[in-house]
Amino acid sequence: KGLADIWLPDFKFFGREESAAFASAPDYAEVCVAALVQMFRQVGKPSFDRRGMLQKGVMVRHLILPSKRKDSIAILKCLSSLFRKDEILLSLMSQYSPMPNAAVGQHPQSAPNALECLRRRITTFEQQSVAAVARELDFEGYTQERSSASADFIPPFDLTGV
């Protein structure tokens, strides 16, 4: 408390099954919610300077994942039940890009093929339906376009520049 003015946490998964499969943490949502509540207690409602730059507050990031539209909607509904629309900001991200050589589905804690959905980008329907729920719930913040999921934005991961 008193050291951070802006919190930028991720809220990745809601369902216990997704949390266990993707992060080996079935209680991820409960722990995340407790952390978000504490972050808000520390900094309060978002405030901006006269140029529109965020000065304090919590902006929750959420990356829409393929085949996990309902999980994304559950996260948005959870946030809406915890916070009034002016208490947090939302950054709804659409840039998930599968990596061609990633060992998807090989996580030891995952059910067979539980991560198979990560082999593709999100669909327009998935992005638009989650964004529509965010609008219905009246979140302030930023919604990324699906076109942001491009190979142009993926670094080479070859240690160039390190």
DSSP file (Angstrom, degrees, kcal/mol; ACC not computed):
  #  RESIDUE AA STRUCTURE BP1 BP2  ACC     N-H-->O    O-->H-N    N-H-->O    O-->H-N    TCO  KAPPA ALPHA  PHI   PSI    X-CA   Y-CA   Z-CA
    1    1 A K              0   0    0      0, 0.0     4,-0.1     0, 0.0    42,-0.1   0.000 360.0 360.0 360.0 134.6    0.0    0.0    0.0
    2    2 A G        +     0   0    0      2,-0.4     3,-0.1    40,-0.2    41,-0.0   0.296 360.0  79.3  89.1 -10.6    1.3    3.4   -0.9
    3    3 A L  S    S+     0   0    0      1,-0.1     2,-0.4     2,-0.0    -1,-0.0   0.735  87.3  53.3 -99.6 -27.7    3.9    2.1   -3.3
    4    4 A A        +     0   0    0      1,-0.1    -2,-0.4    38,-0.0    -1,-0.1  -0.916  48.0 176.6-112.5 134.3    1.8    1.4   -6.4
    5    5 A D  S    S+     0   0    0     -2,-0.4    52,-2.3     1,-0.3     2,-0.4   0.722  76.8  36.6 -99.4 -31.3   -0.6    4.0   -8.0
    6    6 A I  E     -a   57   0A   0     50,-0.3     2,-0.4    48,-0.1    -1,-0.3  -0.987  65.9-161.8-128.3 129.3   -1.7    1.8  -10.9
    7    7 A W  E     -a   58   0A   0     50,-2.6    52,-2.7    -2,-0.4    49,-0.0  -0.917   6.4-177.0-107.1 136.8   -2.3   -1.9  -10.9
    8    8 A L        +     0   0    0     -2,-0.4    52,-0.2    50,-0.2     2,-0.1  -0.553  20.8 167.0-129.8  65.6   -2.4   -3.8  -14.2
    9    9 A P        -     0   0    0      0, 0.0    52,-3.3     0, 0.0     2,-0.4  -0.413  31.0-127.5 -82.2 157.5   -3.3   -7.4  -13.2
   10   10 A D  B     -b   61   0B   0     50,-0.2     2,-0.5    -2,-0.1    52,-0.2  -0.809   9.6-162.0 -96.1 143.4   -4.4  -10.2  -15.6
   11   11 A F        +     0   0    0     50,-2.8    52,-0.2    -2,-0.4     3,-0.1  -0.895  23.7 167.3-120.9  97.0   -7.5  -12.2  -14.9
   12   12 A K        +     0   0    0     -2,-0.5     2,-0.3     1,-0.2    -1,-0.1   0.910  51.8  11.5 -84.7 -46.3   -6.8  -15.2  -17.1
   13   13 A F        -     0   0    0      1,-0.1    -1,-0.2    62,-0.0     3,-0.0  -0.915  41.6-176.1-136.9 156.0   -9.3  -17.9  -16.2
   14   14 A F        +     0   0    0     -2,-0.3    15,-0.3    -3,-0.1    -1,-0.1   0.694  63.7  76.8-117.5 -49.6  -12.5  -18.3  -14.3
   15   15 A G  S  > S-     0   0    0      1,-0.1     4,-2.6    14,-0.1     5,-0.2  -0.335  75.5-130.8 -68.8 145.6  -13.5  -22.0  -14.4
   16   16 A R  H  > S+     0   0    0      1,-0.2     4,-2.5     2,-0.2     5,-0.2   0.871 108.7  54.3 -61.8 -36.9  -11.7  -24.4  -12.2
   17   17 A E  H  > S+     0   0    0      2,-0.2     4,-2.7     1,-0.2    -1,-0.2   0.938 111.3  43.2 -64.5 -47.1  -11.2  -26.7  -15.2
   18   18 A E  H  > S+     0   0    0      2,-0.2     4,-3.1     1,-0.2     5,-0.4   0.927 114.5  50.9 -63.3 -44.4   -9.6  -24.0  -17.3
   19   19 A S  H  X S+     0   0    0     -4,-2.6     6,-1.9     1,-0.2     4,-1.8   0.890 113.7  44.4 -62.3 -39.9   -7.5  -22.8  -14.3
   20   20 A A  H  X S+     0   0    0     -4,-2.5     4,-1.5     4,-0.3    -1,-0.2   0.924 117.3  44.8 -69.2 -44.4   -6.3  -26.4  -13.6
   21   21 A A  H  < S+     0   0    0     -4,-2.7    -2,-0.2    -5,-0.2    -3,-0.2   0.916 123.7  32.2 -67.7 -43.7   -5.6  -27.2  -17.3
   22   22 A F  H  < S+     0   0    0     -4,-3.1    -3,-0.2    -5,-0.2    -1,-0.2   0.760 139.3  11.9 -88.6 -26.0   -3.9  -23.9  -18.2
   23   23 A A  H  < S-     0   0    0     -4,-1.8    -3,-0.2    -5,-0.4    -2,-0.2   0.349  88.7-119.3-136.3   5.8   -2.1  -23.0  -15.0
   24   24 A S  S  < S+     0   0    0     -4,-1.5    -4,-0.3    -5,-0.2    -3,-0.1   0.852  84.7 111.5  52.6  35.7   -2.3  -26.0  -12.6
   25   25 A A    >   +     0   0    0     -6,-1.9     3,-2.3    -9,-0.1     4,-0.2  -0.657  40.4 176.1-139.5  79.1   -4.2  -23.7  -10.3
   26   26 A P  T 3  S+     0   0    0      0, 0.0     3,-0.3     0, 0.0    -6,-0.2   0.766  85.9  53.0 -58.9 -24.2   -7.8  -24.8   -9.9
   27   27 A D  T 3> S+     0   0    0      1,-0.2     4,-2.2    -8,-0.1     5,-0.3   0.183  74.1 117.2 -93.9  17.2   -8.3  -22.0   -7.3
   28   28 A Y  H <> S+     0   0    0     -3,-2.3     4,-2.9     1,-0.2     5,-0.2   0.898  72.6  50.3 -51.2 -49.1   -6.9  -19.3   -9.6
   29   29 A A  H  > S+     0   0    0     -3,-0.3     4,-2.9   -15,-0.3    -1,-0.2   0.903 110.3  49.1 -62.0 -42.8  -10.2  -17.3   -9.8
   30   30 A E  H  > S+     0   0    0      2,-0.2     4,-2.0     1,-0.2    -1,-0.2   0.920 115.0  44.3 -63.3 -43.1  -10.7  -17.2   -6.1
   31   31 A V  H  X S+     0   0    0     -4,-2.2     4,-2.1     2,-0.2    -2,-0.2   0.902 114.0  50.9 -67.3 -41.0   -7.1  -16.0   -5.5
   32   32 A C  H  X S+     0   0    0     -4,-2.9     4,-2.8    -5,-0.3    -2,-0.2   0.928 109.0  50.5 -62.3 -46.1   -7.3  -13.5   -8.4
   33   33 A V  H  X S+     0   0    0     -4,-2.9     4,-2.5     1,-0.2     5,-0.2   0.923 109.7  50.6 -59.6 -45.2  -10.5  -12.0   -7.0
   34   34 A A  H  X S+     0   0    0     -4,-2.0     4,-1.9     1,-0.2    -1,-0.2   0.903 112.1  47.9 -59.9 -41.1   -9.0  -11.6   -3.5
   35   35 A A  H  X S+     0   0    0     -4,-2.1     4,-2.7     2,-0.2    -2,-0.2   0.915 110.7  50.7 -66.4 -42.7   -6.0   -9.9   -5.1
   36   36 A L  H  X S+     0   0    0     -4,-2.8     4,-2.5     1,-0.2    -2,-0.2   0.910 109.2  50.9 -62.1 -42.6   -8.2   -7.6   -7.2
   37   37 A V  H  X S+     0   0    0     -4,-2.5     4,-2.2     1,-0.2    -1,-0.2   0.916 111.9  47.7 -61.0 -42.7  -10.2   -6.5   -4.2
   38   38 A Q  H  X S+     0   0    0     -4,-1.9     4,-1.8     2,-0.2    -2,-0.2   0.907 109.7  52.7 -66.0 -41.6   -7.0   -5.7   -2.3
   39   39 A M  H  X S+     0   0    0     -4,-2.7     4,-1.8     1,-0.2     5,-0.3   0.932 110.4  48.0 -58.7 -45.4   -5.6   -3.7   -5.2
   40   40 A F  H  X S+     0   0    0     -4,-2.5     4,-3.0     1,-0.2    -1,-0.2   0.911 107.9  55.1 -62.5 -41.8   -8.8   -1.7   -5.4
   41   41 A R  H  < S+     0   0    0     -4,-2.2    -1,-0.2     1,-0.2    -2,-0.2   0.868 109.8  48.9 -57.3 -35.8   -8.7   -1.1   -1.7
   42   42 A Q  H  < S+     0   0    0     -4,-1.8    -1,-0.2    -5,-0.1    -2,-0.2   0.877 128.5  15.9 -74.7 -38.2   -5.2    0.3   -2.0
   43   43 A V  H  < S-     0   0    0     -4,-1.8    -2,-0.2     1,-0.2    -3,-0.2   0.637  87.9-156.9-117.0 -16.2   -5.7    2.7   -4.9
   44   44 A G     <  -     0   0    0     -4,-3.0    14,-0.3    -5,-0.3    -1,-0.2  -0.238  50.2  -3.0  73.8-162.6   -9.4    3.3   -5.3
   45   45 A K  S    S-     0   0    0     12,-0.1    42,-0.2     1,-0.1    43,-0.1  -0.213  85.5 -91.0 -64.8 151.6  -11.2    4.5   -8.4
   46   46 A P        -     0   0    0      0, 0.0     2,-0.4     0, 0.0    11,-0.2  -0.351  44.3-170.2 -61.5 141.3   -9.3    5.4  -11.5
   47   47 A S  E     -E   56   0C   0      9,-2.1     8,-3.6    -3,-0.1     9,-1.4  -0.991   3.2-159.8-134.9 147.8   -8.3    9.0  -11.8
   48   48 A F  E     -E   54   0C   0     -2,-0.4     6,-0.2     6,-0.3     2,-0.1  -0.870  16.2-122.5-124.3 151.9   -6.8   10.8  -14.8
   49   49 A D    >   -     0   0    0      4,-2.3     3,-2.0    -2,-0.3    -1,-0.0  -0.263  48.0 -86.4 -82.3-178.7   -4.8   13.9  -15.3
   50   50 A R  T 3  S+     0   0    0      1,-0.3    -1,-0.1     2,-0.1    -2,-0.0   0.697 129.5  56.3 -66.7 -17.8   -6.0   16.7  -17.6
   51   51 A R  T 3  S-     0   0    0      2,-0.1    -1,-0.3     0, 0.0    -3,-0.0   0.466 121.3-106.1 -89.2  -2.0   -4.3   15.0  -20.6
   52   52 A G  S <  S+     0   0    0     -3,-2.0     2,-0.4     1,-0.3    -2,-0.1   0.601  70.9 146.3  88.9  12.1   -6.3   11.8  -20.0
   53   53 A M        -     0   0    0      1,-0.1    -4,-2.3     2,-0.0    -1,-0.3  -0.692  55.6-111.3 -85.3 131.9   -3.4    9.9  -18.6
   54   54 A L  E     +E   48   0C   0     -2,-0.4    -6,-0.3    -6,-0.2     3,-0.1  -0.403  36.7 175.5 -62.5 130.5   -4.2    7.4  -15.9
   55   55 A Q  E     -     0   0C   0     -8,-3.6     2,-0.3     1,-0.4    -7,-0.2   0.700  64.7  -4.8-108.1 -31.4   -2.8    8.5  -12.5
   56   56 A K  E    S+E   47   0C   0     -9,-1.4    -9,-2.1     2,-0.0    -1,-0.4  -0.983  85.1  77.3-158.3 157.6   -4.2    5.8  -10.2
   57   57 A G  E     -a    6   0A   0    -52,-2.3   -50,-2.6    -2,-0.3     2,-0.5  -0.805  67.6 -70.4 136.5-175.5   -6.5    2.9  -10.3
   58   58 A V  E     -a    7   0A   0     29,-0.4    31,-2.6   -14,-0.3     2,-0.5  -0.981  31.4-173.0-120.9 124.9   -6.9   -0.8  -11.4
   59   59 A M  E     - c   0  89B   0    -52,-2.7     2,-0.5    -2,-0.5    31,-0.2  -0.965  15.8-151.9-116.9 113.0   -7.0   -1.8  -15.0
   60   60 A V  E     - c   0  90B   0     29,-2.8    31,-3.0    -2,-0.5     2,-0.4  -0.727   7.2-151.3 -89.2 125.6   -7.8   -5.5  -15.3
   61   61 A R  E     -bc  10  91B   0    -52,-3.3   -50,-2.8    -2,-0.5     2,-0.4  -0.781  14.3-178.3 -96.1 138.3   -6.5   -7.2  -18.4
   62   62 A H  E     - c   0  92B   0     29,-2.6    31,-3.4    -2,-0.4     2,-0.6  -0.969  14.3-153.6-139.0 125.2   -8.2  -10.2  -19.9
   63   63 A L  E     - c   0  93B   0     -2,-0.4     2,-0.3    29,-0.2    31,-0.2  -0.856  20.0-133.1 -96.5 118.7   -7.0  -12.2  -23.0
   64   64 A I        -     0   0    0     29,-2.7    32,-0.4    -2,-0.6    58,-0.2  -0.560  25.5-155.4 -70.3 129.0   -9.8  -13.9  -24.8
   65   65 A L    >   -     0   0    0     -2,-0.3     3,-1.8     3,-0.2     7,-0.2  -0.790  25.5 -91.3-107.6 151.3   -8.8  -17.5  -25.6
   66   66 A P  T 3  S+     0   0    0      0, 0.0    56,-0.1     0, 0.0    51,-0.1  -0.335 109.5   4.4 -60.7 137.9  -10.1  -19.8  -28.3
   67   67 A S  T 3  S+     0   0    0      1,-0.1     3,-0.2    51,-0.0     4,-0.1   0.538 110.1  94.4  65.8   9.0  -13.1  -21.9  -27.4
   68   68 A K    <>  +     0   0    0     -3,-1.8     4,-2.1     1,-0.1    -3,-0.2  -0.055  37.5 124.0-120.5  31.8  -13.2  -20.2  -24.0
   69   69 A R  H  > S+     0   0    0      1,-0.2     4,-2.4     2,-0.2     5,-0.2   0.894  75.6  51.5 -57.9 -43.9  -15.7  -17.5  -24.7
   70   70 A K  H  > S+     0   0    0      1,-0.2     4,-2.1     2,-0.2    -1,-0.2   0.861 108.1  52.0 -65.9 -34.8  -18.0  -18.6  -21.9
   71   71 A D  H  > S+     0   0    0      2,-0.2     4,-1.9     1,-0.2    -1,-0.2   0.909 109.4  50.2 -66.1 -41.5  -15.1  -18.4  -19.4
   72   72 A S  H  X S+     0   0    0     -4,-2.1     4,-2.2     1,-0.2    -2,-0.2   0.920 110.5  49.3 -60.8 -44.4  -14.3  -14.9  -20.6
   73   73 A I  H  X S+     0   0    0     -4,-2.4     4,-2.5     1,-0.2    -1,-0.2   0.883 107.7  54.6 -64.1 -37.9  -18.0  -13.9  -20.1
   74   74 A A  H  X S+     0   0    0     -4,-2.1     4,-2.3     2,-0.2    -1,-0.2   0.893 107.6  50.7 -61.8 -39.2  -17.9  -15.4  -16.6
   75   75 A I  H  X S+     0   0    0     -4,-1.9     4,-2.7     2,-0.2    -2,-0.2   0.935 110.2  49.0 -63.1 -46.1  -14.9  -13.2  -15.8
   76   76 A L  H  X S+     0   0    0     -4,-2.2     4,-2.3     1,-0.2    -2,-0.2   0.907 112.5  47.7 -61.4 -41.7  -16.7  -10.1  -17.0
   77   77 A K  H  X S+     0   0    0     -4,-2.5     4,-1.8     2,-0.2    -1,-0.2   0.882 111.0  51.8 -67.2 -37.7  -19.8  -10.9  -15.0
   78   78 A C  H  X S+     0   0    0     -4,-2.3     4,-1.5     2,-0.2    -2,-0.2   0.945 110.8  47.3 -62.0 -48.1  -17.6  -11.6  -11.9
   79   79 A L  H  X S+     0   0    0     -4,-2.7     4,-2.5     1,-0.2    -2,-0.2   0.899 110.7  52.8 -60.2 -40.8  -15.9   -8.3  -12.3
   80   80 A S  H  < S+     0   0    0     -4,-2.3    -1,-0.2     1,-0.2    -2,-0.2   0.836 109.2  49.1 -65.2 -32.8  -19.2   -6.6  -12.7
   81   81 A S  H  < S+     0   0    0     -4,-1.8    -1,-0.2    -3,-0.2    -2,-0.2   0.771 116.2  43.1 -77.1 -25.0  -20.5   -8.1   -9.5
   82   82 A L  H  < S+     0   0    0     -4,-1.5     2,-0.4     1,-0.2    -2,-0.2   0.827 119.0  33.0 -87.1 -34.7  -17.4   -7.1   -7.6
   83   83 A F  S  < S-     0   0    0     -4,-2.5    -1,-0.2    -5,-0.2     2,-0.1  -0.937  75.2-120.1-130.4 144.0  -17.0   -3.5   -8.8
   84   84 A R    >>  -     0   0    0     -2,-0.4     3,-2.3     1,-0.1     4,-0.7  -0.430  44.5-100.8 -73.1 160.2  -19.2   -0.7   -9.9
   85   85 A K  T 34 S+     0   0    0      1,-0.3    55,-0.5     2,-0.2     3,-0.2   0.741 122.1  48.8 -59.4 -25.1  -18.5    0.5  -13.5
   86   86 A D  T 34 S+     0   0    0      1,-0.2    -1,-0.3    53,-0.1     3,-0.1   0.392  97.5  72.4 -95.0   4.7  -16.5    3.5  -12.4
   87   87 A E  T <4 S+     0   0    0     -3,-2.3   -29,-0.4   -42,-0.2     2,-0.3   0.778 103.8  17.4 -93.1 -27.5  -14.3    1.5   -9.9
   88   88 A I     <  -     0   0    0     -4,-0.7    52,-0.5    -3,-0.2     2,-0.3  -0.915  67.0-131.5-136.9 165.4  -12.0   -0.4  -12.3
   89   89 A L  E     -c   59   0B   0    -31,-2.6   -29,-2.8    -2,-0.3     2,-0.4  -0.832  19.1-141.2-112.1 156.3  -11.0   -0.3  -16.0
   90   90 A L  E     -cd  60 141B   0     50,-2.7    52,-3.1    -2,-0.3     2,-0.6  -0.968  11.2-167.2-122.0 133.9  -11.0   -3.2  -18.4
   91   91 A S  E     -cd  61 142B   0    -31,-3.0   -29,-2.6    -2,-0.4     2,-0.7  -0.929  13.9-166.4-115.6 102.8   -8.4   -4.1  -21.0
   92   92 A L  E     -cd  62 143B   0     50,-3.1    52,-3.1    -2,-0.6     2,-0.3  -0.817  10.9-159.7 -95.0 113.3  -10.1   -6.8  -23.2
   93   93 A M  E     +c   63   0B   0    -31,-3.4   -29,-2.7    -2,-0.7     3,-0.1  -0.733  25.3 175.7-105.2 143.0   -7.4   -8.3  -25.4
   94   94 A S        +     0   0    0     -2,-0.3    28,-0.3    51,-0.3    55,-0.2   0.196  51.4 105.0-123.4  12.1   -7.8  -10.3  -28.6
   95   95 A Q        +     0   0    0     53,-0.1    55,-0.1    26,-0.1    -1,-0.1   0.273  36.2 145.0 -89.0  14.2   -4.2  -10.9  -29.7
   96   96 A Y        -     0   0    0    -32,-0.4    26,-0.5    -3,-0.1    53,-0.1  -0.304  24.6-178.0 -54.8 126.1   -3.9  -14.5  -28.7
   97   97 A S        -     0   0    0     24,-0.1     2,-0.1    53,-0.1    24,-0.1  -0.982  22.7-130.3-130.2 118.7   -1.6  -16.1  -31.4
   98   98 A P        -     0   0    0      0, 0.0    21,-0.1     0, 0.0    23,-0.1  -0.400  19.0-129.7 -68.0 143.6   -0.8  -19.8  -31.3
   99   99 A M    >   -     0   0    0     19,-0.2     3,-1.7     1,-0.1    19,-0.0  -0.839  12.4-138.3 -95.0 126.3    2.8  -20.7  -31.6
  100  100 A P  T 3  S+     0   0    0      0, 0.0    -1,-0.1     0, 0.0    19,-0.0   0.791  99.1  37.4 -58.0 -32.3    3.4  -23.3  -34.4
  101  101 A N  T 3  S+     0   0    0      2,-0.1     2,-0.1    -3,-0.0    -2,-0.0   0.289  84.9 127.3-105.4  10.8    5.9  -25.4  -32.5
  102  102 A A    <   -     0   0    0     -3,-1.7     2,-1.8     1,-0.1     0, 0.0  -0.395  66.7-122.6 -69.8 145.3    4.4  -25.1  -29.0
  103  103 A A    >   -     0   0    0     -2,-0.1     3,-1.4     2,-0.0     2,-0.1  -0.471  41.3-176.8 -86.3  66.0    3.8  -28.3  -27.1
  104  104 A V  T 3   +     0   0    0     -2,-1.8    12,-0.1     1,-0.2     9,-0.1  -0.421  65.2  20.6 -67.7 135.8    0.1  -27.7  -26.7
  105  105 A G  T 3  S+     0   0    0     -2,-0.1     8,-0.4   -84,-0.1    -1,-0.2   0.544  94.0 103.9  86.2   7.4   -1.7  -30.4  -24.7
  106  106 A Q    <   +     0   0    0     -3,-1.4    -2,-0.1     9,-0.1    -3,-0.0   0.375  40.5 125.2-101.9   4.2    1.5  -31.7  -23.0
  107  107 A H    >   -     0   0    0      1,-0.1     3,-1.6    -4,-0.1     8,-0.1  -0.469  61.0-137.4 -67.4 129.6    1.0  -30.1  -19.6
  108  108 A P  T 3  S+     0   0    0      0, 0.0    -1,-0.1     0, 0.0   -87,-0.0   0.764 100.5  51.3 -62.8 -26.7    1.1  -32.9  -17.0
  109  109 A Q  T 3  S+     0   0    0    -88,-0.1     2,-0.2   -89,-0.1   -87,-0.1   0.509  92.9  99.1 -87.4  -4.4   -1.9  -31.5  -15.0
  110  110 A S  S <  S-     0   0    0     -3,-1.6     3,-0.1   -89,-0.1   -89,-0.1  -0.541  77.0-117.1 -88.0 146.6   -4.1  -31.3  -18.0
  111  111 A A    >   -     0   0    0     -2,-0.2     3,-2.5     1,-0.2     4,-0.3  -0.438  60.2 -71.0 -66.9 154.8   -6.7  -33.8  -19.1
  112  112 A P  T 3  S-     0   0    0      0, 0.0    -1,-0.2     0, 0.0    -6,-0.1  -0.269 120.3  -1.4 -52.3 128.9   -5.9  -35.3  -22.4
  113  113 A N  T >  S+     0   0    0     -8,-0.4     3,-1.4    -3,-0.1     4,-0.3   0.564  89.4 133.4  66.9  11.7   -6.4  -32.7  -25.2
  114  114 A A  T <  S+     0   0    0     -3,-2.5     3,-0.4     1,-0.3    -1,-0.1   0.805  77.2  41.8 -62.2 -28.6   -7.5  -30.0  -22.7
  115  115 A L  T >  S+     0   0    0     -4,-0.3     3,-2.1     1,-0.2    -1,-0.3   0.344  81.6 105.4-100.1   5.9   -5.2  -27.5  -24.2
  116  116 A E  G X   +     0   0    0     -3,-1.4     3,-1.7     1,-0.3    -1,-0.2   0.812  68.2  69.6 -56.7 -31.7   -6.0  -28.5  -27.8
  117  117 A C  G >  S+     0   0    0     -3,-0.4     3,-1.1    -4,-0.3    -1,-0.3   0.718  83.8  72.7 -60.8 -20.1   -8.1  -25.3  -28.3
  118  118 A L  G <  S+     0   0    0     -3,-2.1    -1,-0.3     1,-0.3   -19,-0.2   0.407  73.5  84.5 -78.7   4.9   -4.9  -23.2  -28.1
  119  119 A R  G <  S+     0   0    0     -3,-1.7     2,-0.3   -21,-0.1    -1,-0.3   0.482  91.4  47.5 -83.2  -2.5   -3.8  -24.4  -31.5
  120  120 A R  S <  S-     0   0    0     -3,-1.1     2,-0.1    -4,-0.1     3,-0.1  -0.890  84.2-105.9-134.8 165.0   -5.9  -21.7  -33.2
  121  121 A R        -     0   0    0     -2,-0.3     2,-0.1     1,-0.1   -24,-0.1  -0.333  50.3 -88.7 -76.7 168.0   -6.7  -17.9  -33.0
  122  122 A I        -     0   0    0    -26,-0.5     2,-0.1   -28,-0.3    -1,-0.1  -0.462  45.4-118.2 -74.0 155.1  -10.0  -16.7  -31.6
  123  123 A T     >  -     0   0    0     -2,-0.1     4,-2.4     1,-0.1     5,-0.2  -0.465  19.9-111.3 -88.8 164.9  -12.8  -16.3  -34.1
  124  124 A T  H  > S+     0   0    0      1,-0.2     4,-3.1     2,-0.2     5,-0.3   0.910 120.5  53.7 -59.2 -42.5  -14.6  -13.1  -34.9
  125  125 A F  H  > S+     0   0    0      2,-0.2     4,-2.7     1,-0.2     5,-0.3   0.928 108.5  48.7 -59.0 -46.1  -17.7  -14.4  -33.2
  126  126 A E  H  > S+     0   0    0      2,-0.2     4,-1.9     1,-0.2     5,-0.2   0.942 115.5  43.6 -60.1 -48.0  -15.7  -15.1  -30.0
  127  127 A Q  H  X S+     0   0    0     -4,-2.4     4,-2.4     1,-0.2    -2,-0.2   0.943 117.2  44.9 -63.5 -48.5  -14.1  -11.7  -30.0
  128  128 A Q  H  X S+     0   0    0     -4,-3.1     4,-2.2     1,-0.2    -1,-0.2   0.873 112.4  50.5 -68.1 -37.3  -17.3   -9.8  -30.8
  129  129 A S  H  X S+     0   0    0     -4,-2.7     4,-1.6    -5,-0.3    -1,-0.2   0.899 113.3  45.1 -70.1 -38.5  -19.6  -11.7  -28.4
  130  130 A V  H  X S+     0   0    0     -4,-1.9     4,-2.1    -5,-0.3    -2,-0.2   0.922 113.8  50.1 -68.6 -42.4  -17.2  -11.2  -25.4
  131  131 A A  H  X S+     0   0    0     -4,-2.4     4,-2.2    -5,-0.2    -2,-0.2   0.878 107.3  55.5 -61.9 -37.0  -16.8   -7.5  -26.4
  132  132 A A  H  X S+     0   0    0     -4,-2.2     4,-2.7     1,-0.2    -1,-0.2   0.900 107.0  49.1 -63.3 -40.5  -20.6   -7.2  -26.6
  133  133 A V  H  X S+     0   0    0     -4,-1.6     4,-2.4     2,-0.2    -1,-0.2   0.909 108.7  53.2 -65.4 -40.6  -20.9   -8.4  -23.0
  134  134 A A  H  <>S+     0   0    0     -4,-2.1     5,-2.1     1,-0.2     4,-0.3   0.908 111.6  46.3 -59.7 -41.3  -18.3   -6.0  -21.9
  135  135 A R  H ><5S+     0   0    0     -4,-2.2     3,-1.4     2,-0.2    -2,-0.2   0.926 110.6  52.3 -66.1 -44.4  -20.3   -3.2  -23.5
  136  136 A E  H 3<5S+     0   0    0     -4,-2.7    -2,-0.2     1,-0.3    -1,-0.2   0.872 109.3  49.6 -59.2 -37.2  -23.5   -4.4  -22.0
  137  137 A L  T 3<5S-     0   0    0     -4,-2.4    -1,-0.3    -5,-0.2    -2,-0.2   0.494 112.9-126.0 -82.1  -3.3  -21.9   -4.4  -18.5
  138  138 A D  T < 5 +     0   0    0     -3,-1.4    -3,-0.2    -4,-0.3     2,-0.2   0.823  41.6 176.5  67.3  36.3  -20.7   -0.9  -19.3
  139  139 A F      < -     0   0    0     -5,-2.1     2,-0.3   -50,-0.0    -1,-0.2  -0.475  20.8-142.3 -70.8 141.8  -17.0   -1.4  -18.6
  140  140 A E        +     0   0    0    -55,-0.5   -50,-2.7   -52,-0.5     2,-0.4  -0.738  59.8  59.6 -94.8 152.3  -14.7    1.6  -19.2
  141  141 A G  E    S-d   90   0B   0     -2,-0.3     2,-0.4   -52,-0.2   -50,-0.2  -0.992  86.9 -33.1 138.5-131.7  -11.3    0.9  -20.7
  142  142 A Y  E     -d   91   0B   0    -52,-3.1   -50,-3.1    -2,-0.4     2,-0.5  -0.994  32.2-164.5-140.4 134.4  -10.0   -0.6  -23.9
  143  143 A T  E     -d   92   0B   0     -2,-0.4     2,-0.2   -52,-0.2   -50,-0.2  -0.980  22.2-141.4-120.2 119.4  -11.2   -3.4  -26.2
  144  144 A Q        -     0   0    0    -52,-3.1     2,-0.1    -2,-0.5   -13,-0.1  -0.513  18.4-116.1 -80.2 142.7   -8.6   -4.7  -28.7
  145  145 A E    >   -     0   0    0     -2,-0.2     3,-1.7     1,-0.1   -51,-0.3  -0.444  20.4-120.7 -74.2 151.2   -9.6   -5.6  -32.2
  146  146 A R  G >  S+     0   0    0      1,-0.3     3,-2.1     2,-0.2    -1,-0.1   0.798 107.4  74.2 -61.6 -28.9   -9.2   -9.2  -33.4
  147  147 A S  G 3  S+     0   0    0      1,-0.3    -1,-0.3     3,-0.0   -52,-0.0   0.621  76.2  79.3 -62.9 -11.6   -6.8   -8.0  -36.1
  148  148 A S  G <   +     0   0    0     -3,-1.7     2,-1.7     1,-0.2    -1,-0.3   0.651  69.7  88.8 -71.0 -13.2   -4.2   -7.5  -33.4
  149  149 A A    <   +     0   0    0     -3,-2.1     2,-0.4   -55,-0.2    -1,-0.2  -0.627  63.6 137.1 -85.2  83.1   -3.5  -11.3  -33.5
  150  150 A S    >   -     0   0    0     -2,-1.7     3,-1.8   -55,-0.1     4,-0.2  -0.965  66.1-127.3-132.4 145.5   -0.9  -11.2  -36.2
  151  151 A A  G >  S+     0   0    0     -2,-0.4     3,-1.5     1,-0.3    -1,-0.1   0.732 104.9  76.1 -61.1 -21.0    2.4  -12.9  -36.6
  152  152 A D  G 3  S+     0   0    0      1,-0.3    -1,-0.3    -3,-0.0    -3,-0.1   0.768  95.1  48.6 -60.8 -25.1    3.8   -9.4  -37.2
  153  153 A F  G <  S+     0   0    0     -3,-1.8    -1,-0.3    -5,-0.1    -2,-0.2   0.401  88.1  98.8 -98.0   2.1    3.6   -8.8  -33.5
  154  154 A I  S <  S-     0   0    0     -3,-1.5    -5,-0.0    -4,-0.2    -3,-0.0  -0.804  71.4-132.9 -94.0 121.6    5.3  -12.0  -32.4
  155  155 A P        -     0   0    0      0, 0.0    -2,-0.1     0, 0.0    -1,-0.0  -0.275  22.1-112.7 -67.5 160.1    9.0  -11.6  -31.5
  156  156 A P        -     0   0    0      0, 0.0    -2,-0.0     0, 0.0     0, 0.0   0.676  30.3-145.8 -70.1 -16.3   11.4  -14.2  -33.0
  157  157 A F        +     0   0    0      1,-0.1    -3,-0.0     3,-0.1     0, 0.0   0.848  65.6 118.3  52.9  36.8   12.3  -15.7  -29.5
  158  158 A D  S    S-     0   0    0      2,-0.1    -1,-0.1     0, 0.0     3,-0.1   0.142  91.8-103.6-116.0  17.0   15.8  -16.3  -30.8
  159  159 A L    >   +     0   0    0      1,-0.2     3,-1.9     2,-0.1     2,-0.2   0.593  63.9 162.9  69.5  13.9   17.5  -14.0  -28.2
  160  160 A T  T 3   +     0   0    0      1,-0.3    -1,-0.2     2,-0.1    -3,-0.1  -0.443  68.9  14.4 -60.1 130.6   18.0  -11.3  -30.8
  161  161 A G  T 3         0   0    0     -2,-0.2    -1,-0.3    -3,-0.1    -2,-0.1   0.474 360.0 360.0  83.7   2.1   18.7   -8.0  -28.9
  162  162 A V    <         0   0    0     -3,-1.9    -2,-0.1     0, 0.0    -1,-0.1   0.441 360.0 360.0 -93.4 360.0   19.4   -9.7  -25.6
